[in-house]
Amino acid sequence: MILSFHPVIVGDENLICAGRNPGPEELSAIQRASAVILPQGCRETLYRMARENCPRVFPDYEARFRYPGKTGQAAMFAAFGAASPETWAFASVAELNESDLLNFPYPLVFKPDWGGEGEGVRLLRDRAGLEAALTRARAAETAENRGFVLQRFVPCGGRSLRVVAVHDRLFSYWRVGETGAPLLSGLSHGAAMDREADPHLMALGGEAVRELCLKTGVNLAGFDLIFPDSGPGPLFLEVNYFFGRRGLGGNEGYYEILRDAVSAWLRDSGIV
């Protein structure tokens, strides 16, 4: 029996567990299932229940929950040898000390652990900029909204490579910002999409993503990479488990890709 918690993937049995933790009904269904399909927005409680009670679960979110947020992703890149810009991760503003403030190499990019689509990301050109960012972060800190990374700013021609992994397929395109814009931007913030430029670099980025996916088990995520103006690349910036779909043909195009991927995963798993 194939059990689906995903609203657009039809299984033999279908349940919705949005906005709440799973209970006895979900546990019973998972224990009867030979495979479980989860939604992108599933809670860790649902993921753990599925993994502990069914041998086959899609997507594999082990890395997502083991390495949460941008601080976790920095640790994941380091643990699996994925090249990335020099990064300093902090669980809270209180972790920074005076020595840190004196020794950071500017410019830096400030990225909070919470939010998405570039929310709260800032380019810091000096200590005054860093202290202003920390003041804002301190005021915004709650039990849920904590943690941030500081990342060495790497000039990259104002473009990033988005590589979306869906089971065993990769979909790649450049996101090109406005000329002179200091920070990278996504398609939803005005970046242009380019599927044709530098195919050899796109291939290198795809190889790097495929290697990291093989090491971590990630099989549904959007990866952001850059190629520095000088020096080797690609460098991983972050992993997006909730990613924009415009570059995949919008919702309709993405759901077609996802249905095909789930079918392929079920065949590869020997279930159908």
C-alpha positions in Angstrom: 0.0 0.0 0.0 1.3 3.4 -1.0 0.4 6.1 1.5 0.5 9.8 0.4 0.4 12.8 2.7 1.1 15.1 -0.3 -2.0 16.9 -1.6 -1.2 16.4 -5.3 0.3 12.9 -5.2 -2.4 10.2 -5.2 -1.6 7.0 -3.3 -3.6 4.0 -2.4 -4.4 5.8 0.8 -4.3 9.6 1.2 -4.1 11.6 4.4 -3.5 15.3 5.1 -1.5 16.2 8.2 -0.9 19.9 7.6 -0.4 22.3 10.5 -0.4 19.7 13.2 1.6 16.8 14.6 0.6 13.2 13.5 -1.5 11.0 15.7 -2.7 7.4 16.0 -4.5 7.5 12.7 -1.4 8.5 10.8 0.8 6.0 12.7 -1.6 3.2 11.9 -1.6 4.1 8.2 2.2 4.4 8.1 2.6 1.0 9.7 0.4 -0.6 7.0 2.2 1.2 4.1 5.0 -0.2 1.9 5.9 3.4 0.9 5.1 6.9 2.3 5.1 10.1 0.3 5.5 13.2 2.4 4.6 16.9 1.6 7.4 19.5 1.4 6.0 21.2 4.4 5.9 18.2 6.7 6.9 18.6 10.3 9.8 16.7 11.7 7.4 14.7 13.9 5.7 13.3 10.8 9.0 12.6 9.1 10.3 10.7 12.1 7.1 8.7 12.5 7.3 7.7 8.8 11.0 6.8 8.9 10.7 4.8 12.1 7.7 2.8 10.9 8.0 2.4 7.1 11.1 1.2 5.1 10.6 3.6 2.2 9.9 7.3 2.6 10.1 10.1 0.0 11.5 12.7 0.2 14.6 11.9 2.3 14.6 14.8 4.8 17.3 13.4 7.1 19.7 16.2 6.3 17.0 18.9 6.4 16.2 18.1 10.0 19.8 17.1 11.1 21.2 20.3 9.7 18.4 22.9 10.1 18.6 26.5 8.9 21.6 28.3 7.4 23.7 27.5 10.5 23.0 23.9 10.0 23.7 24.0 6.3 27.1 25.6 7.0 27.9 22.6 9.2 26.6 20.2 6.6 28.8 21.7 3.9 31.8 21.3 6.2 30.9 17.8 7.2 30.5 16.5 3.7 33.4 18.5 2.1 31.2 20.7 -0.1 33.1 23.9 -1.0 31.5 27.1 0.2 32.5 30.7 1.0 34.2 31.1 4.4 31.4 31.1 6.9 31.0 31.8 10.6 27.8 30.4 12.3 26.3 31.6 15.5 23.3 30.2 17.5 22.5 33.7 18.8 23.8 37.3 18.9 25.2 36.6 22.4 27.7 34.2 21.0 29.7 37.0 19.3 32.5 38.5 21.4 34.7 41.5 21.0 37.5 39.5 19.4 35.1 38.3 16.7 34.1 41.9 15.9 37.7 43.0 15.5 38.8 40.2 13.3 36.2 39.6 10.6 37.3 40.2 7.0 35.0 42.7 5.4 32.8 42.8 3.3 30.6 40.1 4.8 27.1 38.9 4.1 24.7 38.6 7.1 22.1 35.8 6.8 19.6 35.1 9.5 18.6 31.5 10.2 14.9 32.3 9.8 12.9 33.7 6.8 13.4 33.0 3.2 13.7 34.6 -0.3 16.5 36.8 0.9 14.6 38.2 3.9 17.0 39.8 6.3 20.1 39.3 4.2 22.5 42.2 4.2 25.9 43.2 2.8 28.1 44.5 5.6 31.0 46.7 4.5 32.5 47.4 7.9 32.1 47.0 11.7 29.5 49.7 11.9 27.3 47.7 9.4 27.8 44.5 11.4 26.8 46.1 14.7 23.7 47.6 13.1 22.8 44.1 11.7 23.4 42.6 15.2 21.2 45.2 16.8 18.3 44.3 14.4 18.9 40.6 14.9 18.9 41.0 18.7 15.6 42.8 18.6 14.1 40.1 16.4 15.4 37.1 18.4 12.7 34.8 19.8 12.8 31.1 20.8 12.1 30.2 17.1 14.0 33.1 15.3 17.5 32.7 16.4 20.8 32.1 14.8 22.6 33.5 11.8 25.7 33.2 9.7 28.3 35.6 8.5 29.8 34.7 5.2 32.7 36.2 3.3 31.4 38.2 0.3 32.6 36.5 -2.9 32.3 38.6 -6.1 30.5 36.4 -8.7 29.3 38.7 -11.5 25.9 39.1 -9.8 24.6 35.7 -10.7 24.0 32.4 -8.9 23.2 28.9 -10.2 20.1 27.2 -9.0 20.1 23.5 -9.3 16.9 21.7 -8.2 17.3 18.0 -7.4 14.1 15.9 -7.8 14.8 12.2 -7.1 17.5 11.4 -9.7 16.9 14.4 -12.0 18.5 17.9 -11.9 17.1 21.1 -13.3 19.5 24.0 -13.6 19.4 27.7 -14.5 21.2 30.9 -13.8 19.6 33.7 -11.8 21.1 37.0 -13.0 20.7 40.2 -11.0 20.8 43.8 -12.1 24.2 45.1 -13.1 25.9 46.6 -10.1 23.6 45.1 -7.5 25.7 44.1 -4.5 23.7 41.1 -3.4 22.3 38.1 -5.3 18.6 38.0 -5.8 16.0 35.4 -6.7 13.5 35.3 -9.6 10.8 36.7 -7.2 13.0 39.7 -6.5 13.7 40.7 -10.1 16.5 38.5 -11.2 16.4 37.3 -14.8 16.6 33.6 -15.7 19.2 32.2 -18.1 19.2 28.6 -19.1 21.9 28.9 -21.8 25.0 30.7 -20.6 28.2 28.8 -19.7 26.9 25.2 -20.0 30.2 23.9 -18.8 29.8 25.7 -15.5 26.2 24.5 -15.2 27.5 21.0 -15.7 30.1 21.5 -13.0 27.5 22.8 -10.6 25.2 19.8 -11.4 28.1 17.4 -10.7 28.7 19.1 -7.3 25.1 18.9 -6.4 24.8 15.3 -7.5 27.8 14.4 -5.4 26.4 16.1 -2.3 23.0 14.5 -2.8 24.7 11.0 -2.9 26.5 11.8 0.3 23.6 13.2 2.2 20.5 11.4 0.8 18.9 14.7 -0.2 16.5 14.1 -3.1 14.2 17.1 -3.2 15.7 20.5 -2.8 17.0 23.6 -4.6 20.7 24.3 -4.2 22.3 27.8 -4.8 25.8 27.9 -6.0 28.2 30.6 -7.3 31.3 30.7 -9.4 33.7 33.3 -8.1 35.1 36.0 -10.4 38.5 34.7 -9.3 39.4 31.4 -7.8 37.8 27.9 -8.1 34.2 27.0 -8.0 31.4 26.2 -7.7 30.8 27.2 -4.1 27.6 26.2 -2.2 25.6 29.0 -0.7 22.6 27.3 0.7 20.0 24.6 0.4 16.3 25.4 -0.1 13.8 22.7 0.8 11.0 25.2 -0.1 12.0 26.6 -3.5 10.5 28.8 -6.1 8.9 27.0 -9.0 9.0 29.7 -11.7 12.2 28.1 -13.2 10.4 24.7 -13.3 7.4 25.8 -15.2 5.4 27.2 -12.3 3.2 25.0 -10.1 1.8 23.0 -13.0 5.2 22.2 -14.4 6.7 21.4 -11.0 3.9 19.1 -10.1 4.3 17.2 -13.4 8.0 16.8 -12.6 7.2 15.7 -9.0 4.7 13.1 -10.1 7.2 11.6 -12.6 9.9 11.6 -9.9 7.7 9.8 -7.4 6.8 7.2 -10.0 10.5 6.7 -10.8 11.3 6.5 -7.1 8.6 3.8 -6.6 10.0 1.8 -9.5 13.6 2.2 -8.3 12.5 1.1 -4.9 10.9 -2.1 -6.3 7.4 -1.1 -5.2 5.7 -0.9 -8.6 
